[in-house]
Amino acid sequence: MSSSIDKKWGIIYCPKNAFRPQKRWEKIEKSLRAHEIDFDLVQSENSAGVERLVTMMINNGYKTLVIVGGDSALNDAVNCLMQAEKSVRESIALGVIPNGSINDFAKFWDFKESEVEQTVAWLKKHRTRKIDLGCIRYTNKNNERCHRYFLNSMNVGLVAAVMNLRRKTRGYFGSKTLSFIPSSLMMIFQRLDYKMKLRINSDTINRKVMAVCVGNATAYGMTPNAVPYNGLLDVSVISHPEMTKLIEGFYLLYNGKILNHKDVHPYRTREVYFDKAERAMVSLDGRLLATPVGPFKVTVEQEVINFLIPG
């Protein structure tokens, strides 16, 4: 493989539903050119496209892959990387320029959507850190064994539905704050709970709960102390609070203090067993997953992705 490809970035641009997305790319491209970064650009319009393009770039020998997108696009990229042989995957560094409906994983590293110049400058330093991934193993409706990785979080129950709505409303409102409002209203007026049975460490939880969040990182504020490099998952189990406590929960969630709520029960573990999660929706990194049939297991894969971090 030529050294030119080794040094050239492969950039996958995932435009979001926003006004004049081409202007956004022009701003990013201007910064890349100013930093004299050699790159090849491909554009994807959907998740299948991201996976196809990442696979193409891996097969063509690119060693630096940068996703211009959000949490879901990053999720597609890491799932592609995890299909590659270990020796190939370990030779590749993955980076992000936030450009999604939700950019929570980028935010964890202090990459801001509004600060393109700073992001590109950091990425150019090529400082990497090996990070963990969460992994759900489940059986689908065709009785096939499946697995899927996540960078940020897996949500089961009402929060999965809220995150799905937040993705959609962010596209309309273009603001984290404005998208948070209708998402919160949904939680107020759809106060659902689900019969679940979970095993976490030595505890068994067998009762109705509102939601469970398994966080490899901060998980949209649901696991605010989680970090994707300690070989552990943080878990928040949310009971069904009274209405007044529910409103308090919104405030604490938005301010990064959800664990202070009396109806949120935190855990830290390497694996979680869901023996039962009746009717509960499941999402990974903000995108809905076809609900697993029967029991499923969530584990952590330690130090499996080289991620470009601020330098």
N, C-alpha and C positions, 0 to 999 in steps of 0.2 A: 504494500500500500504506500502510495506516495506521501511524502512528508507534508505536502501542501494540504491534502485532505485532513491529515492529523491536526493541523493548526487551524483549519477553517471551521468556523461555527456553522452548524446546521440550525436554522431558525424556522420554527413553525409558528406562523401567525394565525391566531384564532380570533377573528373579529367578533365583537359582541354586538348585541342589539342596542345600538346607540346612534346618536345623530352624527353623521359624517365620519364613519369609521376610518375612511381613507386618510383623513387629516391626522388621526391618531397614529397610523403607521408612518406617515411622513415625518412626524416629530421623532419617532423612535429611530427611523432610518437616518435622519440627520445626525442624531447623537452617535449612532454606530459609525457613521462615516467620519465624524469629527474625532473619534477615538481610534481611527484607522484600523477598524476591525474587519477582517476578511470573512465574509459569510455568504452562504447560499440560502435563499428564502423560498419557502413553500407556504401555501395558504390552505387552511382547512376550514370547512364550514360546519363540521359535525364530529361527534366522537369517533365514528368509524374512520373518518378521514385522518384524525390525529393518530390513531393506532397504525393505520396503513403507512402514513408518512414517517412516523418514528421508526417503524420496521425497515422502511426503505433506507433511511439515513444510517441506521445501524449496519445494515448489509453493505452499504457503500463506504463504510470506514470512518464516518465522522466520529470524533472523540469528544466534542463539546456540542451538546444539544440544548437549545434554549427555547422554552415555550413562551410565546407571547400570548398569555391567556390566564385563566383562573384556576380554581381548585379542581374542577372537573377535568380540564385539559391536562393538568399535571397528573391526575389520577390515571388517565388513559396512558400517559407517557410511562409512568412507573410500572404499570401492568404490562406494557410492551417490553420494557427493560427486563422485567423479571422472567420473561419467556426466553431471553437470550442465555447462552451459556455463561457460567459464572466468570470465566476468564475474559469474555467479551464485555460483560456488564461492568466489571471492575476497571476496565480501561476507559470508560465513558463517564463524563461529568454532565450532570443535568442542572440547568439553571432556569430561572423564570423572570420574565418582565411582566408584572401584573397587568392583566387586561381582561379580567373576567367579571361576571356578575357578582361573584364572591371571590375574594383574594385572601382568605384567612391564613393559609399556609405561608404566603409571601409576607403577609403582615407580621407573622411570628418572627421572621428574620429582619424585620424593619425595612423591607422593600415596599415602597409606597407607589401607588398608581400615578400619583401626581408628580413624582420626582424621577422622571426618566433618566435624566443626566446622571444623577447619583447612582441609580441602579446599574446603568451601563458601566460607569467607572468602577464600581465594585466588582461586577462580573469580569471585567477585563483583567483584574488581578488574579483571577482563576484560583481563588482560595476555596478549597473543598473540605467538606466534613462528611464522614460516613454517617448516614442516618438510618433509623429504624423505619419499618413499615408495620402496620397492623394487617392482619389477614383473617378473613372470614372463610370458613370451610362449611359447605352446606350441600344439601341435595335439592335439585330443582324438581319441577312438576313432571319431568320425563324420567325421574328416578336416576338422574345423572349426578355424579359427584362433581362439584364445582368449587372453585376458590377465587377470591378476588382480594386484591391488596388496597390499602388506603393509607394516605399520608397524614391526614388530619384527624378524621373521626368516622366512626360508625354510629348512627343513631337508630334506635328502635322505638317505635311508638309515635306519640304526638309530635315530638320535636322533628322527626323525619318529615312529616307533613308540613310543618311550619317552615323548615329549611327549603323545601321544595317551593312553597309559596314565596319565600323571601327571594329566591333566585329569580322568579318571574316578576315580582314587583320591583326588584332592583333594576331589571331591564326597562321597566316603564318609568320609574322615578329617578333612576340614576344616582341614588344616594343611599348609603347604608342607613342613615337615620330615618329617612322617609320610608324605606322598605321595611324597616323594623316595626313601624306602626301598624300596617295592616297585618303583618305576620303575628304580632302580639294580639291584635283583636281576634284573629282566628283562634288563638289558644284560649282566649276568654270565652268565646261563644261555642267552641267545640271542646268542652271539658271532658274528654274521653279518658278512659283508663282501660288497661288490658290485663288479662290474666296471664301472668308470667311465672316461670320457674327458672331461676338462675342459680348457678354455683360459682362463687367467687372466693378464692382461697378456701378457708374452712367454713364459710357461711353459705347457707342455702336460703334463698329468697323465694317464697312460694305464696304469692298474693297478687292483688291488683296494684299496678303501678301506672303512672302516667307516661313515663319515658325512661329509657336507659341510654346513656351516651358512653361509648368506649373511645377514649381519646388517646391518639398517638402524639398529638400536639394540643393546642388550646381549644380546638373544637368549638369555634364560634362562641367562646366564653363558657361552655358547659364543663370543661375540665381545665380551668385556668392555670393549674400548676404543672400540667403535663409538658414534657419535652421529648422530642423525637430522637434522643440519643442516650437514654439510660437503660434500654432493654426492658422497659416496663410500660404497661398501659394504665392510664387513669380511668376510673369508671365512676360515673355519677348516676345513681338510681333515684328517680324522682317520684315521690308518692303523690297522691291526689290531694292537693291542699285546699283549704277553704278559699272562698273568693278573695277575701282581703289579703290572705297570704300569697295568693296567686299574683296579685298586683305588685306586692312587695318583691316577689320573685322576678318579675320583669325588670324592676329597678336594679336589683342586685346583679342580674344577668348582664344588663347593658353596661354596668359599671365594673364588671369583672370580679364580682364578689358572690357569685351564685352559691358557693360552698358555705356561706354564712346562713343560708336559709335552712330552717329546721326540718323541712321536708325533702332535703337533698342529702343523700347518704353517699359519701365518697369512699372509694377503694383504690388500691394500687396493686397490680397483679401482673402476671405473665400470660394468663389465659382466663377466659370466661366461657362457661358452658351455658347455653340457652336450651334447656330441656323443653321449654314451652314458651311460646310468644304468640298467643292466639290473636289473629286479625291484625297484628301490628305491622305497620309499614317499616321498611328498612331502607336507610340511605347510607351511601358511602361518599364522603367528601362533598356532601350537598346534593348528590344525584340519587334518585330513587333506584333501588335494586329490586328486581323481581323477588317477591317475598319468598324466602326459603321454605321448603316443605319439611315439616318436622324439626327435630333438634338441629342446632348448629353450634359451631365452636369458633371463638375468636382468640387469636394468638398474636404474639409479636415476633417479627423477624428482625434480628439485631444486626445493625451496620451492613446493610445490603445495597445502599444507593450512595454514590458520590454526588453530593449536592453542593452547588456553588453558593457560598455565603458571603456576607459583607466582609470586606478586607480593610 
